[in-house]
Amino acid sequence: MNALNAVIETFNGINALRQHIRPSSRIHGIIRHGGDAVNVIPEYAKAEFLIRAERRAERDELVDKVQHIAEGAAQITGARLEFTRSEIPYDEMIPNYTISRRMKANFDSVELHTAPSKPSPGLASSDIGNVSYVAPTGAGSFPITTEVIPWHSQVSAVASNTEYAYQSMLKTAKGLALTALDFLADPELVVAAREEYEAALDKHQG
């Protein structure tokens, strides 16, 4: 039994699956362990995969398919499979525009210039999506540079440690504090956010 062969066949199966998933879905994978010496058949191999989708139901379906691929790879190579799922996978964000619009207004009031909220699929992975399934949730981002730069890069790491970034962070904190005060002072605003949340949750779960 060559455990590495099972891992390789799993990758081959996933590559075939990619033809049949939504364009917005992603399956990333790496081999964590592939053996100890090139002239020794690996008795143990380990791979790790990250699966993304626009909706958690789509994500869960993809995870099932990847597990079935790994089970098939184990059968054809004679390997024993141990498949471990993430204990708390990230859910997609259910945006609350009642909250987001109020945040935008307060950001404008402290001269923090951000893009207006608009419906669009989320592309980032964050546990705030899990929060949005249990309570009305507003989210946003703030600029750390005046230029367009790539995320998750050395350029963004450098830009985050600048005076412009720190000033934007302070303005963001002020805007969020003002938003919290608005909801504490206006019960009707709370009701509007809750009603929007309940309608959006029904749509996501329907």
C-alpha positions in Angstrom: 0.0 0.0 0.0 1.3 3.4 -1.1 -0.4 6.1 0.9 1.0 8.8 -1.4 -0.7 7.2 -4.3 -4.1 7.6 -2.5 -3.4 11.3 -2.0 -2.4 11.8 -5.6 -5.5 10.0 -6.8 -7.6 12.3 -4.5 -6.1 15.3 -6.2 -6.8 13.8 -9.6 -10.4 13.2 -8.7 -10.8 16.7 -7.4 -9.3 18.1 -10.7 -12.0 16.1 -12.5 -14.7 17.5 -10.2 -13.8 21.1 -10.9 -15.5 20.8 -14.3 -18.8 20.3 -12.5 -18.8 23.0 -9.8 -20.0 26.6 -9.9 -17.5 29.2 -11.2 -17.7 30.9 -7.8 -16.7 27.8 -5.9 -13.1 26.9 -5.0 -11.2 23.8 -3.9 -7.6 24.4 -2.7 -5.3 21.7 -1.6 -1.8 20.9 -0.5 0.2 17.8 0.5 1.2 18.2 4.2 3.2 14.9 4.2 4.2 12.7 1.3 6.7 10.3 2.8 10.1 10.2 4.5 12.5 8.9 1.8 12.3 8.7 -2.0 13.3 5.0 -2.0 10.7 4.0 0.7 7.0 3.4 0.0 5.1 6.0 2.0 3.0 4.2 4.6 1.5 7.6 5.7 0.5 10.7 3.7 -1.5 13.7 4.6 -3.3 16.4 2.5 -5.3 19.4 3.5 -8.1 21.1 1.5 -9.9 24.3 1.7 -13.4 24.4 0.1 -15.3 27.6 -0.6 -18.7 28.3 -2.0 -21.2 31.2 -2.0 -23.7 29.4 0.2 -23.1 27.0 3.1 -25.4 24.4 1.5 -23.2 24.4 -1.6 -20.1 24.2 0.6 -21.4 21.2 2.5 -22.3 19.5 -0.7 -18.8 20.0 -2.1 -17.2 18.7 1.1 -19.3 15.5 0.8 -18.1 15.1 -2.8 -14.5 15.6 -1.9 -14.8 13.0 0.9 -16.3 10.5 -1.6 -13.4 11.1 -3.9 -11.0 10.5 -1.1 -12.9 7.3 -0.1 -12.7 6.1 -3.7 -8.9 6.9 -3.9 -8.4 4.8 -0.7 -10.3 1.9 -2.1 -8.4 1.7 -5.4 -5.0 2.0 -3.7 -5.8 -0.1 -0.6 -5.1 2.7 1.8 -7.0 3.5 5.0 -8.6 6.9 5.0 -9.0 9.3 7.9 -11.1 12.3 6.8 -11.5 15.1 9.3 -13.8 18.1 8.8 -13.4 21.5 10.2 -15.2 21.8 13.5 -16.6 25.2 12.8 -16.7 26.0 9.0 -17.2 29.5 7.9 -20.7 30.4 6.6 -21.4 33.1 4.0 -22.3 36.6 5.1 -26.0 37.5 5.3 -25.6 41.3 4.9 -27.9 43.7 6.8 -28.2 46.9 4.8 -30.1 48.7 7.5 -26.9 48.5 9.6 -24.5 49.0 6.7 -26.2 52.1 5.5 -26.1 53.7 8.9 -22.4 52.7 9.2 -21.8 54.3 5.8 -23.4 57.6 6.9 -21.3 57.7 10.1 -18.2 56.9 8.2 -19.0 59.8 5.9 -19.5 62.1 8.9 -16.0 61.4 10.2 -14.5 61.9 6.7 -13.8 58.2 6.1 -14.5 57.6 2.5 -15.8 54.1 1.7 -17.7 52.5 -1.1 -21.5 52.2 -0.7 -23.0 48.9 0.3 -24.5 46.9 -2.6 -25.6 43.3 -3.1 -22.7 41.1 -4.3 -21.4 37.6 -3.5 -18.8 37.5 -0.7 -15.3 36.4 -1.6 -13.6 36.5 1.7 -13.5 33.9 4.5 -14.5 35.1 7.9 -16.4 33.9 11.0 -18.5 37.0 10.8 -20.7 35.0 8.4 -21.5 32.6 11.2 -22.5 35.6 13.4 -24.8 36.9 10.6 -26.8 33.6 10.8 -27.8 34.3 14.4 -28.1 38.1 14.6 -28.4 41.1 12.3 -24.8 41.9 11.2 -23.2 44.8 9.4 -19.8 44.6 8.0 -17.4 46.8 6.0 -13.8 47.7 5.3 -11.7 50.8 5.4 -8.9 52.0 3.2 -5.3 51.7 4.3 -3.9 53.4 1.2 -5.0 55.8 -1.5 -3.9 53.4 -4.2 -5.4 50.1 -5.4 -3.2 47.3 -4.0 -3.5 43.4 -3.9 -4.8 41.8 -0.7 -2.7 39.3 1.2 0.5 40.6 -0.2 3.7 42.2 1.0 2.4 45.5 -0.4 -0.7 45.4 1.8 1.4 44.4 4.8 3.6 47.5 4.4 0.6 49.7 3.8 -1.0 48.6 7.0 1.8 50.1 9.0 1.5 53.7 7.8 0.1 56.9 9.3 -2.7 56.8 6.7 -3.8 53.3 7.8 -3.8 54.2 11.5 -5.8 57.4 10.9 -8.3 55.3 8.9 -8.5 52.8 11.7 -9.3 55.5 14.2 -12.0 57.0 12.0 -13.5 53.6 11.6 -13.7 53.1 15.3 -15.4 56.5 15.7 -17.9 55.6 12.9 -18.7 52.2 14.5 -19.2 53.9 17.9 -21.6 56.4 16.4 -23.5 53.6 14.7 -23.8 51.8 18.1 -25.2 55.0 19.6 -27.7 55.3 16.8 -29.1 51.9 17.5 -29.2 52.4 21.2 -31.1 55.7 20.8 -33.5 54.6 18.1 -35.7 51.5 18.8 -37.3 51.8 15.3 -33.9 51.3 13.7 -33.4 48.1 15.7 -36.8 46.8 14.6 -35.9 47.6 10.9 -32.6 45.7 11.2 -34.3 42.8 12.8 -37.1 42.6 10.2 -34.6 42.7 7.4 -32.5 40.0 9.1 -35.4 37.7 9.5 -36.5 38.1 5.9 -32.9 37.5 4.6 -32.4 34.5 6.8 -35.6 32.9 5.5 -34.3 33.5 1.9 -30.9 31.9 2.6 -32.4 28.9 4.3 -35.2 28.4 1.8 
